[in-house]
């Protein structure tokens, strides 16, 4: 009897926890390998940049003067030195703080407006029909030309940069929310109504979950556009901000400072995008991952 129990225990399928352990180990190894590839790719880009702009390493095949390449494209070592001097000396913190405040305000206000108006128009067919051509016309307008107009209307302070950033963020969030609500399954809506769901319950349990994944897909793009709005506004006219630093550098054509400002802004945008990704992972725990979809 004991021998039969031992054999049956060996033949029994492994528990879910034991089966999940190798899968988690494989996922961690895959993430580590992907991070390594990212680091190698980034290192390769900087090595290529250094080799192509350092005078004397390779014969000049495009510019006659071997120092011309670094004049136009800068040098990674000099750019790194400029970034280090900014942060070590503390001169960038005020400018970076102003740019981050403008970016976060534009991002938050544009996202809120896009979410509210997108939900409202998606759930109000008459209002949607009336506003549709005007919204499409405003979205088709090149909004960069609005930056100097906002500078005249709201001055050179923080307000003009925030308003310009809002115009860039709003339409991306709005159209994603609008489409997300429109993509709700009619079968799910019919079943919810058959079960007696009210309009508020439909909004909370059907429309909002459907639009949430669309909202977060738009937020990854909106982060970069919020930075664009802040920096372009600072570049056109301001006394503080990273855009102001880049504009001052271009006055004497210090290309290393320009690239240093671009890299700092890129790192900040990546950090904000990482935060959005983490929040997305917390709120969309119900959504199956790619590996789970493949197993199904």
C-alpha positions as CSV (number, residue, x, y, z in Angstrom):
1,X,0.0,0.0,0.0
2,X,2.8,2.4,0.9
3,X,4.6,1.6,-2.3
4,X,1.5,2.3,-4.3
5,X,1.0,5.7,-2.6
6,X,4.6,6.6,-3.3
7,X,4.3,5.7,-7.0
8,X,1.0,7.7,-7.3
9,X,2.6,10.7,-5.6
10,X,5.5,10.6,-8.1
11,X,3.0,10.4,-11.0
12,X,0.9,13.2,-9.7
13,X,1.2,16.5,-11.6
14,X,3.3,19.2,-9.9
15,X,1.6,21.9,-8.0
16,X,0.9,25.3,-9.5
17,X,3.6,27.0,-7.3
18,X,6.2,24.4,-8.3
19,X,5.2,24.8,-12.0
20,X,5.4,28.6,-11.7
21,X,8.9,28.7,-10.3
22,X,10.7,27.7,-13.5
23,X,8.6,30.1,-15.5
24,X,9.5,33.0,-13.2
25,X,13.1,32.1,-13.3
26,X,13.0,32.0,-17.1
27,X,11.2,35.4,-17.1
28,X,13.9,37.0,-14.9
29,X,16.7,35.5,-17.1
30,X,14.9,36.9,-20.2
31,X,14.6,40.4,-18.6
32,X,18.3,40.3,-17.6
33,X,19.3,39.3,-21.1
34,X,17.1,42.0,-22.6
35,X,18.7,44.6,-20.3
36,X,22.1,43.4,-21.4
37,X,21.2,43.9,-25.0
38,X,19.9,47.4,-24.3
39,X,23.1,48.3,-22.6
40,X,25.2,46.9,-25.5
41,X,23.1,48.7,-28.0
42,X,23.4,52.0,-26.1
43,X,27.2,51.5,-25.7
44,X,27.5,50.8,-29.4
45,X,25.8,54.0,-30.3
46,X,28.1,56.1,-28.0
47,X,31.2,54.3,-29.3
48,X,30.1,55.0,-32.9
49,X,29.5,58.6,-32.0
50,X,32.9,58.9,-30.4
51,X,34.8,57.2,-33.3
52,X,33.0,59.3,-35.9
53,X,33.6,62.7,-34.2
54,X,37.1,62.3,-32.6
55,X,39.7,63.9,-34.9
56,X,42.4,61.6,-36.1
57,X,40.8,58.2,-35.4
58,X,39.5,57.6,-38.9
59,X,40.3,59.5,-42.1
60,X,37.7,62.1,-42.9
61,X,35.5,60.7,-45.7
62,X,32.8,63.5,-45.7
63,X,34.3,66.6,-44.3
64,X,37.6,68.0,-45.5
65,X,38.5,69.2,-42.1
66,X,38.9,66.4,-39.5
67,X,37.5,68.7,-36.7
68,X,34.4,69.6,-38.7
69,X,32.4,66.5,-37.5
70,X,32.7,67.4,-33.8
71,X,31.6,71.0,-34.7
72,X,28.3,69.7,-36.1
73,X,27.7,66.6,-34.0
74,X,29.6,67.3,-30.7
75,X,31.6,64.7,-28.8
76,X,30.2,62.3,-26.3
77,X,33.0,62.9,-23.8
78,X,32.5,66.6,-23.9
79,X,28.7,66.2,-23.6
80,X,29.2,63.9,-20.5
81,X,31.5,66.5,-19.0
82,X,28.9,69.2,-19.5
83,X,26.2,67.2,-17.9
84,X,28.5,66.3,-15.0
85,X,29.4,70.0,-14.5
86,X,25.7,71.0,-14.5
87,X,24.8,68.5,-11.8
88,X,28.0,68.7,-9.8
89,X,27.9,72.5,-9.8
90,X,24.1,72.6,-9.2
91,X,23.4,75.1,-12.0
92,X,20.9,72.9,-13.8
93,X,18.6,72.1,-10.8
94,X,16.6,75.3,-11.1
95,X,16.2,75.1,-14.8
96,X,15.3,71.4,-14.7
97,X,12.8,72.0,-11.9
98,X,11.0,74.6,-13.9
99,X,10.9,72.3,-17.0
100,X,9.6,69.4,-14.9
101,X,6.9,71.5,-13.3
102,X,5.7,72.8,-16.7
103,X,5.8,69.2,-18.1
104,X,3.9,67.6,-15.2
105,X,1.2,70.4,-15.2
106,X,0.8,70.1,-19.0
107,X,0.7,66.3,-18.7
108,X,-1.9,66.2,-15.9
109,X,-4.2,68.9,-17.3
110,X,-4.1,67.6,-20.8
111,X,-4.7,64.0,-19.6
112,X,-7.7,65.1,-17.4
113,X,-9.3,67.2,-20.2
114,X,-8.8,64.5,-22.8
115,X,-10.2,61.8,-20.5
116,X,-13.3,63.9,-19.5
117,X,-14.1,65.2,-23.0
118,X,-13.4,61.8,-24.6
119,X,-15.8,60.0,-22.3
120,X,-18.5,62.7,-22.7
121,X,-18.4,62.8,-26.5
122,X,-18.2,59.1,-26.8
123,X,-21.3,58.7,-24.6
124,X,-23.2,61.6,-26.2
125,X,-23.8,60.9,-29.9
126,X,-25.5,64.3,-30.6
127,X,-22.7,66.3,-29.1
128,X,-20.1,64.0,-30.8
129,X,-21.7,64.6,-34.2
130,X,-21.7,68.4,-33.8
131,X,-18.2,68.6,-32.4
132,X,-16.5,66.0,-34.6
133,X,-15.5,68.3,-37.6
134,X,-14.1,71.0,-35.3
135,X,-12.1,68.6,-33.2
136,X,-10.6,67.0,-36.3
137,X,-9.8,70.5,-37.7
138,X,-8.0,71.5,-34.5
139,X,-6.1,68.2,-34.4
140,X,-5.0,68.7,-38.0
141,X,-3.6,72.2,-37.3
142,X,0.2,72.3,-36.8
143,X,0.1,73.2,-33.1
144,X,3.8,74.3,-32.9
145,X,2.7,77.6,-34.5
146,X,0.6,78.2,-31.4
147,X,3.6,78.6,-29.2
148,X,4.4,82.2,-30.1
149,X,0.7,83.1,-30.0
150,X,0.4,81.7,-26.4
151,X,3.6,83.6,-25.5
152,X,1.8,86.8,-26.6
153,X,-1.5,85.9,-24.8
154,X,-0.1,84.5,-21.5
155,X,3.4,86.1,-21.4
156,X,6.8,84.4,-21.0
157,X,6.0,82.8,-17.7
158,X,5.0,79.2,-16.9
159,X,1.4,79.6,-18.1
160,X,2.2,79.9,-21.8
161,X,4.4,76.7,-21.7
162,X,1.7,74.7,-19.8
163,X,-1.0,75.8,-22.2
164,X,1.1,74.8,-25.2
165,X,1.9,71.5,-23.6
166,X,-1.8,70.9,-22.9
167,X,-2.7,71.3,-26.6
168,X,-0.1,68.6,-27.5
169,X,-1.2,66.1,-24.8
170,X,-5.0,66.7,-25.0
171,X,-5.7,65.4,-28.5
172,X,-3.7,62.1,-28.1
173,X,-5.5,61.2,-24.9
174,X,-8.9,62.4,-26.2
175,X,-8.9,60.3,-29.4
176,X,-7.6,57.2,-27.5
177,X,-10.3,57.5,-24.8
178,X,-13.0,58.2,-27.5
179,X,-11.9,55.1,-29.4
180,X,-11.7,53.0,-26.3
181,X,-15.2,53.7,-25.3
182,X,-16.5,53.1,-28.9
183,X,-14.7,49.7,-28.9
184,X,-16.8,48.4,-25.9
185,X,-18.3,45.1,-26.9
186,X,-22.1,45.4,-27.6
187,X,-22.6,41.9,-26.1
188,X,-21.0,43.1,-22.8
189,X,-23.2,46.2,-22.8
190,X,-26.4,44.2,-23.6
191,X,-25.6,41.7,-20.8
192,X,-24.9,44.4,-18.3
193,X,-28.2,46.1,-19.2
194,X,-30.1,42.8,-18.9
195,X,-28.7,42.4,-15.4
196,X,-30.1,45.9,-14.5
197,X,-26.9,48.0,-14.6
198,X,-27.5,51.7,-14.3
199,X,-25.8,54.3,-16.4
200,X,-23.3,55.1,-13.6
201,X,-22.6,51.4,-13.2
202,X,-22.0,51.0,-16.9
203,X,-19.6,53.9,-16.8
204,X,-17.7,52.5,-13.8
205,X,-17.6,48.8,-14.7
206,X,-17.8,48.7,-18.5
207,X,-16.7,51.9,-20.2
208,X,-13.9,53.0,-17.9
209,X,-12.1,49.6,-17.8
210,X,-12.4,49.5,-21.6
211,X,-10.9,52.9,-22.0
212,X,-8.2,52.5,-19.4
213,X,-5.9,50.4,-21.6
214,X,-6.3,52.9,-24.4
215,X,-5.5,55.8,-22.0
216,X,-2.3,54.3,-20.8
217,X,-1.2,53.5,-24.4
218,X,-1.6,57.3,-25.1
219,X,0.2,58.4,-21.9
220,X,3.5,56.9,-23.1
221,X,3.4,59.2,-26.1
222,X,2.0,62.1,-24.1
223,X,5.0,62.2,-21.7
224,X,7.3,63.1,-24.5
225,X,4.9,65.6,-26.0
226,X,4.5,67.3,-22.6
227,X,8.3,67.8,-22.6
228,X,8.2,69.1,-26.1
229,X,5.6,71.7,-25.2
230,X,7.6,72.9,-22.2
231,X,11.0,73.0,-24.0
232,X,9.7,74.6,-27.2
233,X,8.0,77.3,-25.1
234,X,11.2,77.9,-23.1
235,X,13.2,78.0,-26.3
236,X,11.0,80.7,-27.8
237,X,11.1,83.0,-24.8
238,X,11.9,82.4,-21.1
239,X,14.6,83.2,-18.5
240,X,14.6,79.7,-16.9
241,X,14.3,76.1,-18.0
242,X,16.3,73.5,-20.0
243,X,15.0,75.0,-23.3
244,X,16.5,78.4,-22.1
245,X,19.9,76.6,-21.6
246,X,19.7,75.1,-25.1
247,X,18.7,78.5,-26.6
248,X,21.6,80.3,-24.9
249,X,24.0,77.6,-26.1
250,X,22.9,78.0,-29.7
251,X,23.6,81.7,-29.4
252,X,27.3,80.9,-29.4
253,X,26.7,77.5,-31.2
254,X,27.9,75.3,-28.4
255,X,26.7,72.0,-29.8
256,X,27.9,70.0,-26.8
257,X,25.6,72.0,-24.5
258,X,22.7,71.4,-26.9
259,X,23.3,67.7,-26.9
260,X,23.7,67.7,-23.2
261,X,20.3,69.4,-22.7
262,X,18.7,66.9,-25.1
263,X,20.2,63.9,-23.2
264,X,19.0,65.3,-19.8
265,X,15.5,65.8,-21.2
266,X,15.5,62.3,-22.7
267,X,16.5,60.8,-19.3
268,X,13.8,62.7,-17.6
269,X,11.2,61.5,-20.1
270,X,12.3,57.9,-19.7
271,X,11.9,58.2,-16.0
272,X,8.4,59.5,-16.3
273,X,7.6,56.9,-18.9
274,X,8.8,54.2,-16.4
275,X,6.6,55.6,-13.7
276,X,3.6,55.5,-16.1
277,X,4.5,51.9,-17.0
278,X,4.6,50.9,-13.3
279,X,1.2,52.6,-12.6
280,X,-0.2,50.8,-15.7
281,X,1.0,47.5,-14.4
282,X,-0.7,48.1,-11.0
283,X,-4.0,49.3,-12.5
284,X,-4.3,46.7,-15.3
285,X,-3.6,43.6,-13.4
286,X,-6.7,42.0,-14.9
287,X,-5.2,42.2,-18.4
288,X,-3.4,39.0,-19.4
289,X,0.3,39.2,-20.3
290,X,1.6,38.1,-23.6
291,X,2.9,34.8,-22.2
292,X,-0.5,34.0,-20.7
293,X,-2.2,34.8,-24.0
294,X,0.2,32.5,-25.9
295,X,-0.6,29.6,-23.4
296,X,-4.3,30.1,-24.0
